[in-house]
């Protein structure tokens, strides 16, 4: 078994080196088929990662998914830990947008609420560019229920049903979608493999009535698909000792509204008390080093700390993500397990 573990680690690092050194060769294997599809889906807030840990790892969390944020990343991960766990995450997003996530899990059954909100904005018109005195609001809400089951010691699956609602002034857009996830321990050391399809559902369109300046009204609007995303992930601990652990992970993402991209992440843990994390996201075909002009984000960094108190094990995590033209985003999350 020790020889198999070394062999798996060797193959993993060879694959990483190949992607770093030969990104254009990778593009030939997995071509950029989605660059022209940008902007065709609704509910974009569902793409914002939940929990500082997964984001700091470059959003390579489907094959790790061993805390309450698995409710967002991979529902099959709920079977990877026991007991009860809750998590709250807050994101200071761009242009004063706030993103909140709250989720909890008990015995592989979980629930989560996600919201995106901002302050009300004043209505302006061509004749009143400084404002009309009337304000409108914009916000998103998602409520999800998840279930996971361990079929064997090595294989788990998970299912999430999610109700989503978006409000833009007098218009509302409602939809229902599902996530499907799998989680598989290969038996070769700590190597595990995961496949997830998230935000799968039918097209949605706004409902309501809009009155234009000339008095005309619109009640029929274009429909859009949800931001469906197919993810394949792999994770392994190349270093695992009594006081130290190094977890590496890699994911390939195939979104329905953008180009295919690859994500890499690494986490260093000291005594499972202090953590350092880093991640990289790259569009297929872009150079590993330097700026990725086809991806909204590129690098992420993070840190965390955990401690055990009399009633619970508590973790605190922070993540920084660079979003190229949009600037930087800061995330904070707190988790408690009982």
Order of alpha helices (4+ residues) and beta strands (2+ residues): alpha-alpha-alpha-alpha-beta-beta-beta-beta-beta-beta-beta-beta-beta-beta-beta-beta-beta-beta-beta-beta-beta-beta-beta-beta
